[in-house]
């Protein structure tokens, strides 16, 4: 657990060590400030692209393998930066370092696979804490390096840390037995990388290029256009890069949305605090500190983050991760409101930053646990990868918002341009609003249930048995795949073990702690569910699960004289206008349509003699029988004269 948690140090050091040196880099590299800023942008883009890709590869081919690969790439980036003087090589080095961001979700997934259930919250909380501790240590370290060493030392430092952790990973980490199979989704990875690169470039460079410039707007439109193509492709792709079916489930969407707002609020704390500390005293609010002194005063925030990790884990075990997350984001909201009115001196600024950090530590420690409770065991790494990516989106949005606010409201202080105090107050109010939104969105997650303790009782630590992945397929009686079917695996006593959702070919994966008898419940919208007691073992192919009875929407169409209307056109449309199905009535005036998903619809009938009728239909229960008599007020009949 310690080794995995320390991976956060590598990630945070690589992201923060260079930031305080940005004002000096144009002079050191003989380049412009815009060009030097690519050293930060490259890390952001590479991390965003690598996180979903590496985490999916970890689920498919092994978490230890991808952990070692990511550390090796990060080490290579640090070494390249340590020996480079040219800007293009340094940008490449920073991009390679950005791959290290994928270490976080992969490490969390390993914790879920290897640790007893009661230790997972602590491991996750410590991982989140190391990210903040690394950032807190990185700021003063960067100041010390700037004052006493050559700037290349920042790359040597990250290289040493990455090398130590790489050796530790290769010698101590076991390979997780929980792996999915299938073909890697190269098409999805390429399209998502293009979309993320375009959108994050627009967000991170918008302040420099202009928010209404052709480049910024073009990248934004292009990014969303590629996403619009990518989403339906992922739904049709077996073994997709991001399982939209799982990510689209309400609990997962809620947690991921909370992560975006929490990431926004967390990063605003660092941005605003450093501006309070570094801005000239002539602004009326700044304390005029240098890089090194600012870094030292940011250490209490990082220390609070580290000290609160065990508290977050205790709250998760004692109450629930939902309560923990809501408590943390609520504390962040209160602390931000207090900072608006209490930011007059060094004590108030530092204490305000610490209290926000305490709330962030509590919330961040619970987020990965909530993600793991909402997704199958076989999707742990990729689901956490998406969550980490969305947190990064939140931090990038906070940076863009701060840049836009300070650009729109700036004052000249000597030769320096500084944001006004009102601009910083607006940033604090926005962070308070983001924290409050995260708190409100966290309330519906209280309905989420924990995964089974069967993993704890039968896990590797207590019995020596290794978890296994069973694979199967859900089909109809005609052998056609039933996509989106959900297969839930329970113990014979009814405790939930894991679940899986069928892909476009009807294939699913589910993890079990050991071979044995399990209750397998299969359900698909529009189909009669099926439950079976099955002997599950990954060594034996699982027979196809066949759903035989499909629910239908049926009825009889009659005229005003109760005579059946033969060969009438029956059209079912959604309340939002989309056509679901059309069919003609038989010789008895009867129609039969495969029951659509739950929702509100309109049933329209057009007879050969020109009579037209319609009625609303609500599909909710298993099956519906809806009759329609043309020529009645309910049918809203119109017969041409």
matplotlib code that plots the C-alpha trace (Angstrom):
import matplotlib.pyplot as plt

x = [0.0, 2.8, 4.5, 1.3, 0.4, 3.8, 3.1, 1.1, 4.4, 5.8, 2.7, 2.5, 6.2, 6.2, 3.2, 4.3, 8.1, 8.2, 5.4, 7.2, 10.0, 7.8, 8.5, 12.2, 12.1, 11.7, 15.1, 16.7, 15.6, 15.8, 12.2, 8.9, 6.5, 3.9, 6.3, 7.6, 4.0, 3.9, 6.0, 2.9, 0.4, 2.3, 2.0, -1.7, -2.5, -0.3, -1.9, -5.4, -4.7, -2.8, -5.1, -8.1, -5.8, -3.4, -6.2, -8.1, -4.9, -4.4, -7.9, -7.2, -3.6, -2.5, -2.3, 1.3, 2.5, 0.9, 2.2, 5.7, 5.3, 4.0, 6.8, 9.4, 7.9, 7.9, 11.5, 12.5, 10.8, 12.7, 16.0, 15.3, 14.6, 17.7, 20.0, 18.1, 18.6, 16.3, 12.6, 11.2, 13.1, 11.9, 8.3, 8.7, 10.2, 7.2, 4.8, 6.5, 6.2, 2.5, 1.9, 2.6, -0.9, -2.2, -0.4, -3.2, -6.2, -4.0, -2.7, -6.2, -7.3, -4.5, -5.5, -9.1, -7.7, -5.1, -6.1, -8.7, -11.9, -11.4, -8.0, -9.0, -10.4, -7.2, -5.1, -7.2, -7.1, -3.3, -3.0, -5.1, -3.0, 0.3, -0.9, -1.3, 1.8, 3.9, 2.5, 3.1, 6.7, 7.3, 6.7, 9.4, 11.7, 11.3, 12.2, 15.4, 16.4, 15.9, 18.0, 20.9, 21.0, 20.7, 17.1, 17.8, 17.9, 14.0, 14.2, 17.0, 14.9, 11.8, 14.0, 15.4, 11.9, 10.6, 13.6, 13.1, 9.4, 10.1, 12.4, 10.0, 7.1, 9.1, 10.2, 7.2, 4.0, 2.2, 0.3, -3.4, -5.4, -8.4, -8.1, -10.7, -10.2, -10.9, -9.3, -8.0, -10.2, -7.6, -10.3, -11.9, -8.5, -7.5, -10.8, -10.9, -7.3, -8.1, -11.2, -9.4, -6.4, -8.6, -10.8, -8.0, -5.9, -8.9, -9.3, -5.6, -4.6, -7.9, -6.6, -3.5, -5.2, -8.4, -11.6, -13.4, -10.5, -10.9, -8.4, -10.1, -13.6, -12.5, -10.8, -13.8, -16.2, -13.9, -13.5, -17.2, -17.8, -15.3, -16.9, -20.3, -18.8, -17.0, -19.9, -22.1, -19.1, -18.2, -21.7, -21.3, -17.7, -17.0, -14.5, -14.7, -12.0, -14.6, -17.7, -20.4, -23.0, -21.3, -20.2, -23.8, -25.3, -26.7, -24.4, -21.3, -22.4, -23.1, -19.7, -17.9, -19.8, -19.0, -15.3, -15.4, -16.7, -14.3, -11.4, -12.4, -12.7, -9.4, -7.3, -8.8, -7.6, -4.0, -4.3, -5.9, -3.7, -0.5, -1.8, -2.6, 1.0, 2.9, 1.1, 2.9, 1.8, 0.9, -2.2, -3.7, -4.2, -0.9, 1.9, 4.7, 6.4, 9.0, 8.7, 10.5, 8.7, 5.3, 6.2, 6.9, 3.6, 1.8, 3.3, 0.6, -2.1, -0.2, 0.4, -3.3, -4.1, -1.8, -3.0, -6.6, -6.2, -6.7, -9.6, -11.2, -10.7, -12.1, -15.2, -15.6, -15.5, -17.6, -20.3, -20.0, -18.0, -21.1, -21.3, -17.6, -17.7, -20.7, -19.0, -15.8, -17.4, -19.7, -16.7, -15.0, -18.1, -18.2, -14.4, -14.6, -17.4, -15.3, -12.3, -14.3, -14.6, -11.4, -8.4, -6.9, -3.5, -1.1, -2.8, -6.3, -5.0, -3.0, -5.8, -8.4, -6.3, -5.8, -9.5, -10.3, -7.5, -9.1, -12.4, -10.7, -8.8, -11.9, -13.8, -10.9, -10.4, -13.9, -14.3, -12.3, -14.2, -17.5, -16.4, -15.4, -18.8, -20.6, -18.7, -17.8, -14.5, -13.3, -13.8, -12.0, -8.9, -10.7, -13.5, -11.1, -9.1, -12.2, -12.7, -9.2, -9.5, -12.7, -11.0, -8.2, -10.9, -12.1, -8.7, -8.1, -11.5, -10.5, -7.2, -9.1, -11.7, -9.1, -7.2, -10.4, -11.4, -7.9, -7.6, -10.9, -10.2, -6.5, -4.5, -1.0, 1.3, 4.5, 5.7, 3.6, 0.0, -2.0, -5.5, -7.8, -9.0, -12.5, -11.3, -9.9, -13.1, -15.1, -12.8, -13.5, -17.3, -17.1, -15.2, -17.8, -20.5, -18.6, -18.2, -21.9, -22.9, -20.7, -22.4, -25.9, -25.0, -23.6, -27.0, -28.5, -25.5, -26.7, -28.8, -25.7, -25.0, -21.6, -20.2, -20.2, -18.1, -17.6, -14.4, -13.1, -14.0, -12.6, -9.9, -6.3, -5.0, -7.1, -7.5, -4.8, -7.4, -7.0, -10.0, -11.1, -12.8, -15.7, -16.8, -20.1, -22.6, -26.3, -28.4, -32.0, -33.5, -32.6, -28.9, -28.9, -26.8, -28.8, -26.8, -26.9, -28.1, -26.9, -25.6, -25.4, -23.4, -24.5, -23.6, -26.2, -27.1, -27.9, -24.8, -23.8, -20.3, -20.0, -21.9, -21.2, -23.0, -23.2, -21.5, -22.6, -21.9, -23.7, -20.4, -19.9, -17.2, -17.7, -15.1, -15.6, -13.4, -13.1, -14.7, -18.0, -21.8, -23.2, -26.7, -26.6, -29.4, -29.7, -31.9, -32.4, -34.9, -37.8, -37.0, -38.2, -35.3, -33.6, -32.0, -29.9, -27.6, -24.4, -21.0, -18.6, -15.0, -12.8, -11.3, -14.7, -16.4, -19.6, -22.6, -24.6, -27.3, -30.5, -33.4, -36.4, -39.3, -39.4, -42.0, -44.3, -46.6, -49.7, -53.4, -56.3, -57.4, -61.1, -63.4, -66.5, -68.6, -66.1, -65.0, -61.3, -59.3, -57.2, -53.9, -53.8, -50.5, -49.4, -46.6, -44.9, -43.0, -41.3, -42.8, -39.7, -40.6, -38.3, -39.9, -39.4, -41.3, -44.0, -46.1, -49.4, -52.3, -53.2, -56.6, -57.9, -56.8, -54.1, -50.5, -47.5, -44.4, -41.3, -41.7, -39.4, -37.5, -39.4, -40.8, -43.6, -44.7, -47.4, -49.3, -50.6, -52.9, -53.7, -56.4, -56.8, -60.0, -58.1, -59.2, -56.3, -56.1, -53.6, -53.2, -50.4, -48.8, -46.6, -44.3, -43.2, -44.2, -43.2, -45.6, -48.5, -51.7, -53.0, -56.2, -57.4, -60.9, -60.9, -63.7, -63.5, -62.4, -59.4, -58.2, -58.5, -59.9, -59.9, -61.8, -61.5, -64.8]
y = [0.0, 2.4, 1.8, 2.4, 5.5, 7.1, 7.1, 10.2, 11.9, 11.3, 12.7, 15.8, 16.6, 16.4, 18.7, 21.3, 21.6, 23.5, 25.9, 28.5, 28.6, 29.6, 33.3, 32.6, 30.0, 32.4, 33.9, 30.5, 29.0, 32.1, 31.9, 33.7, 33.3, 31.7, 29.1, 28.4, 27.8, 24.7, 23.0, 23.0, 22.4, 19.3, 17.6, 18.4, 17.1, 13.9, 13.1, 13.6, 11.3, 8.7, 8.3, 6.6, 4.6, 3.3, 2.5, 0.5, -1.4, -2.1, -3.7, -5.8, -6.8, -6.4, -3.5, -4.2, -4.2, -0.8, 0.6, -0.4, 0.9, 4.3, 4.7, 3.8, 6.4, 9.0, 8.2, 8.5, 11.9, 13.1, 11.9, 13.6, 16.8, 16.6, 16.4, 18.8, 22.5, 22.9, 23.8, 21.0, 18.3, 19.8, 19.8, 16.2, 15.4, 17.1, 15.1, 11.9, 12.9, 13.6, 9.8, 9.4, 10.8, 7.4, 5.9, 7.2, 5.2, 2.1, 2.1, 2.5, -0.5, -2.6, -1.6, -2.8, -6.1, -6.8, -5.2, -6.4, -4.4, -2.5, -1.2, 0.1, 3.4, 4.2, 3.3, 5.5, 8.4, 8.2, 8.1, 11.3, 12.8, 12.1, 14.1, 17.2, 16.5, 16.2, 19.5, 21.2, 19.9, 20.7, 24.4, 25.2, 22.6, 24.5, 27.7, 26.1, 24.8, 28.2, 29.9, 27.3, 24.9, 24.7, 24.4, 21.0, 19.7, 19.6, 16.8, 15.0, 15.0, 13.5, 11.0, 9.7, 9.4, 7.6, 5.3, 4.3, 3.6, 1.7, -0.7, -1.1, -1.8, -4.4, -6.2, -5.9, -5.7, -8.9, -9.0, -8.7, -11.8, -9.7, -9.1, -8.7, -10.0, -8.6, -6.3, -2.9, -0.1, 1.7, 3.7, 4.9, 5.8, 7.9, 9.7, 10.4, 11.7, 14.1, 15.4, 15.8, 17.5, 20.0, 20.8, 21.1, 23.2, 25.6, 25.7, 26.1, 28.5, 30.4, 33.3, 33.7, 33.2, 35.0, 33.3, 34.4, 33.8, 31.6, 29.1, 28.8, 28.5, 26.1, 23.8, 23.8, 23.1, 20.4, 18.7, 18.5, 17.3, 14.4, 13.5, 13.4, 10.8, 8.9, 8.4, 6.3, 4.4, 3.4, 2.1, -0.2, -1.3, -4.6, -3.9, -0.1, 2.2, 3.8, 1.7, 4.4, 1.9, 1.8, 5.5, 6.5, 4.9, 7.4, 6.6, 6.8, 10.0, 11.7, 10.8, 11.9, 15.2, 15.8, 15.2, 18.0, 20.5, 19.3, 19.6, 23.1, 24.1, 22.4, 24.1, 27.5, 27.3, 27.0, 29.7, 32.3, 31.6, 32.0, 35.2, 36.6, 35.7, 36.8, 40.0, 43.3, 45.1, 48.1, 46.1, 46.6, 42.9, 41.2, 40.3, 40.6, 37.3, 35.5, 32.0, 30.3, 32.1, 31.4, 27.7, 27.5, 29.1, 26.5, 23.6, 23.8, 23.2, 20.1, 18.9, 19.3, 17.2, 14.4, 14.5, 14.3, 11.1, 8.7, 10.8, 10.5, 6.7, 6.5, 8.4, 6.2, 3.0, 4.4, 6.1, 5.8, 7.3, 9.3, 11.0, 11.6, 13.2, 15.4, 16.5, 17.4, 19.4, 21.1, 22.1, 23.5, 25.6, 27.1, 27.7, 29.5, 31.8, 32.6, 33.4, 36.1, 38.0, 36.9, 37.4, 40.5, 39.2, 36.2, 34.3, 34.5, 33.6, 30.5, 29.3, 29.8, 27.7, 25.0, 24.7, 24.4, 21.8, 19.8, 19.7, 18.7, 15.9, 14.5, 14.6, 13.4, 10.4, 9.2, 9.8, 6.7, 4.5, 5.7, 5.0, 1.5, 0.9, 2.0, -0.1, -3.8, -5.1, -5.7, -2.0, -0.5, 1.0, 2.4, 3.9, 5.5, 6.7, 8.5, 9.9, 11.2, 12.7, 14.5, 15.9, 17.2, 18.8, 20.6, 21.9, 23.0, 24.8, 26.5, 27.7, 29.0, 30.7, 32.4, 33.6, 35.0, 36.8, 38.3, 39.3, 41.1, 42.8, 43.8, 46.8, 48.1, 48.1, 49.6, 47.5, 44.5, 43.7, 42.3, 41.1, 43.3, 42.2, 42.0, 39.4, 37.2, 37.5, 36.5, 33.4, 32.5, 32.9, 30.6, 28.0, 28.2, 27.7, 24.7, 23.2, 23.7, 22.1, 19.1, 18.8, 19.0, 16.4, 14.1, 13.8, 11.3, 9.1, 8.2, 5.5, 3.6, 0.3, -1.2, -4.2, -7.6, -8.6, -11.9, -10.4, -9.7, -13.2, -15.1, -12.8, -13.7, -12.5, -14.9, -18.0, -17.8, -18.0, -15.6, -13.7, -14.9, -13.3, -15.3, -14.4, -15.1, -14.0, -13.0, -14.0, -14.4, -17.8, -17.1, -16.7, -12.9, -10.8, -8.8, -5.7, -3.8, -6.8, -6.6, -9.8, -9.7, -12.3, -13.0, -15.6, -18.3, -16.3, -13.2, -11.0, -9.1, -10.0, -8.3, -7.4, -6.8, -5.2, -6.9, -5.1, -4.8, -8.5, -9.5, -10.4, -9.6, -10.0, -10.5, -11.1, -13.8, -14.2, -18.0, -20.8, -22.1, -21.8, -18.4, -17.0, -15.3, -12.9, -11.6, -8.7, -6.7, -3.9, -5.4, -9.1, -11.5, -11.7, -15.0, -16.3, -19.4, -21.1, -21.7, -23.2, -20.5, -21.1, -19.1, -22.4, -23.6, -21.7, -20.2, -21.4, -18.6, -17.1, -17.2, -14.8, -16.4, -14.2, -10.7, -8.2, -6.7, -3.8, -5.2, -4.3, -4.3, -1.4, -1.2, 1.3, 3.0, -0.1, -2.3, -3.9, -4.7, -2.3, -4.5, -3.4, -0.1, 1.6, 1.6, 4.0, 4.3, 7.5, 8.9, 11.9, 13.8, 13.0, 10.1, 7.1, 3.8, 1.3, 1.0, -2.0, -2.9, -4.6, -8.2, -9.6, -9.3, -5.7, -6.7, -5.3, -6.5, -4.4, -5.4, -3.4, -0.3, 1.0, 2.6, 6.1, 8.1, 7.4, 8.3, 5.5, 6.7, 4.7, 5.5, 3.4, 2.7, 4.7, 7.8, 7.7, 8.7, 8.3, 8.7, 8.2, 8.6, 5.5, 5.1, 2.1, 1.2, -2.3, -5.5, -5.5, -3.4, -4.1, -0.9, -1.0, 2.0, 2.6, 5.0, 7.5, 8.2, 11.3, 9.4, 8.6, 12.2, 10.9, 13.0, 11.5, 13.4, 14.3]
z = [0.0, 0.8, -2.5, -4.4, -2.4, -3.1, -6.8, -6.2, -5.2, -8.7, -10.4, -8.2, -8.4, -12.1, -12.3, -9.8, -9.7, -13.0, -12.3, -10.1, -12.7, -15.6, -15.3, -15.7, -18.4, -21.4, -20.4, -19.6, -22.9, -25.0, -26.1, -25.6, -22.7, -24.9, -26.2, -22.7, -21.5, -23.7, -21.1, -18.9, -21.6, -22.9, -19.5, -19.3, -22.7, -22.4, -19.0, -20.4, -23.4, -21.4, -18.5, -20.2, -22.5, -19.9, -17.4, -20.0, -20.9, -17.2, -17.0, -20.1, -19.8, -16.2, -13.8, -12.6, -16.3, -17.0, -13.7, -14.6, -18.1, -17.0, -14.4, -17.1, -19.5, -16.8, -15.9, -19.6, -19.8, -16.7, -18.1, -21.5, -19.7, -17.5, -20.6, -22.9, -23.6, -26.6, -26.2, -28.5, -26.6, -23.3, -24.5, -25.5, -22.0, -20.3, -22.5, -21.5, -17.8, -18.3, -18.9, -15.1, -14.4, -15.3, -12.3, -10.0, -11.3, -11.9, -8.3, -6.9, -9.0, -7.6, -4.1, -4.7, -6.1, -3.4, -0.1, 2.4, 2.2, 5.4, 4.2, 0.8, 2.0, 3.9, 0.8, -1.4, 1.0, 1.3, -2.4, -2.7, 0.1, -1.6, -4.6, -2.4, -0.3, -3.4, -4.7, -1.3, -1.2, -4.9, -4.5, -1.9, -3.6, -6.8, -5.0, -3.4, -6.8, -8.4, -5.8, -5.4, -8.3, -12.1, -13.3, -14.8, -11.2, -11.2, -13.8, -12.0, -8.8, -10.5, -12.3, -9.0, -7.5, -10.5, -10.7, -7.0, -7.5, -10.7, -8.9, -6.1, -8.4, -10.3, -7.1, -4.8, -6.8, -7.8, -11.1, -10.6, -11.7, -12.5, -16.3, -19.0, -22.5, -25.9, -28.6, -27.6, -29.0, -31.1, -33.0, -29.8, -28.3, -31.3, -31.5, -27.8, -27.8, -30.7, -28.9, -25.5, -27.2, -29.0, -26.0, -23.5, -25.9, -26.2, -22.4, -21.5, -24.3, -24.6, -22.5, -24.7, -28.0, -27.1, -26.0, -29.2, -31.6, -34.6, -33.2, -29.8, -31.2, -34.0, -31.5, -29.2, -32.0, -33.5, -30.1, -29.5, -33.1, -32.6, -29.3, -31.0, -33.4, -30.7, -28.3, -30.6, -31.9, -28.3, -27.8, -30.8, -30.0, -28.2, -25.3, -25.8, -24.4, -22.1, -21.4, -22.0, -20.7, -17.3, -17.3, -18.2, -15.1, -12.7, -9.7, -11.9, -13.6, -10.3, -8.8, -12.0, -12.1, -8.4, -9.3, -12.0, -9.5, -6.7, -9.1, -9.9, -6.3, -5.3, -7.9, -7.3, -3.7, -4.9, -7.6, -5.4, -2.3, -4.3, -5.8, -2.4, -1.2, -4.3, -5.6, -4.7, -1.5, -3.7, -4.9, -1.4, -0.8, -1.8, 0.6, -2.0, -1.3, -3.5, -4.9, -2.1, 0.7, -1.0, -1.3, 2.4, 3.3, 1.1, 3.1, 5.9, 3.2, 2.0, 5.6, 6.4, 3.4, 4.5, 8.1, 7.0, 4.9, 7.9, 9.0, 5.6, 5.7, 9.2, 8.1, 5.1, 7.2, 10.1, 8.1, 4.3, 1.4, 0.5, 3.8, 3.7, 0.3, 1.2, 4.4, 2.6, -0.2, 2.3, 4.4, 1.2, 0.4, 4.0, 4.0, 0.6, 1.8, 4.9, 2.8, 0.9, 4.1, 5.9, 3.7, 5.2, 6.5, 6.3, 9.1, 7.6, 4.1, 5.3, 7.6, 4.9, 2.5, 5.1, 5.9, 2.2, 2.0, 4.9, 3.1, -0.2, 1.6, 3.1, -0.3, -2.4, -0.2, -0.7, -4.5, -5.7, -3.2, -4.5, -8.1, -7.1, -5.5, -8.7, -11.3, -11.8, -10.4, -13.9, -14.8, -11.7, -13.5, -16.5, -14.4, -12.0, -15.0, -16.3, -12.9, -12.6, -16.1, -15.2, -12.1, -14.4, -16.5, -13.4, -12.6, -16.2, -16.1, -12.9, -14.4, -17.5, -15.4, -13.3, -16.4, -17.9, -14.7, -14.0, -17.7, -17.6, -14.3, -14.0, -12.7, -13.4, -10.4, -11.5, -14.5, -13.4, -14.3, -11.4, -10.9, -8.8, -5.4, -6.8, -9.3, -6.6, -4.6, -7.7, -8.0, -4.4, -4.9, -8.0, -6.0, -3.2, -5.8, -7.3, -3.9, -3.1, -6.4, -5.6, -2.2, -3.7, -6.4, -3.7, -1.9, -4.4, -4.0, -0.5, -2.1, -3.3, -1.6, -0.7, -2.6, -0.9, 2.0, 0.3, -1.2, 2.3, 3.7, 0.7, -0.5, -1.2, 2.2, 4.2, 2.0, -0.5, -3.3, -6.2, -7.7, -11.1, -14.0, -15.6, -19.1, -20.8, -23.3, -23.2, -26.2, -27.3, -28.1, -31.7, -30.8, -31.3, -28.8, -26.2, -25.7, -22.4, -20.5, -16.8, -15.2, -11.4, -9.5, -5.9, -3.3, -2.6, 0.5, -1.6, -1.1, -4.2, -5.5, -8.8, -12.0, -15.6, -18.5, -21.9, -24.8, -28.4, -28.9, -25.8, -24.0, -20.3, -17.6, -13.9, -11.1, -8.4, -5.3, -5.8, -7.8, -6.5, -6.7, -7.3, -8.0, -11.4, -12.2, -15.8, -16.7, -19.9, -20.6, -22.5, -21.6, -19.0, -16.5, -15.7, -12.5, -12.2, -9.6, -11.5, -10.7, -11.8, -12.6, -15.1, -16.2, -17.5, -20.4, -19.1, -21.2, -23.0, -20.9, -23.0, -22.4, -24.1, -23.5, -24.8, -23.5, -26.0, -26.6, -28.2, -28.7, -31.0, -33.3, -33.9, -35.5, -34.0, -34.6, -32.7, -36.0, -36.3, -38.5, -40.9, -42.4, -40.5, -40.0, -36.3, -35.4, -32.0, -31.4, -28.3, -26.6, -27.8, -31.5, -32.5, -34.3, -32.4, -34.6, -37.3, -38.1, -39.7, -38.0, -39.0, -40.1, -36.5, -36.2, -33.8, -33.7, -31.8, -31.1, -29.1, -25.9, -25.9, -22.9, -20.1, -20.9, -22.5, -26.0, -28.6, -30.4, -33.8, -36.1, -39.7, -41.4, -45.1, -45.2, -44.0, -40.3, -38.0, -34.2, -31.5, -27.8, -25.2, -23.8, -20.7, -20.8, -17.3, -16.2, -17.8, -20.7, -22.0, -23.9, -25.5, -27.5, -29.6, -31.0, -34.0, -33.8, -30.1, -28.2, -26.8, -30.2, -31.4, -34.7, -37.8, -40.8, -44.1, -45.7]

ax = plt.figure().add_subplot(projection="3d")
ax.plot(x, y, z, "-o")
ax.set_aspect("equal")
plt.show()
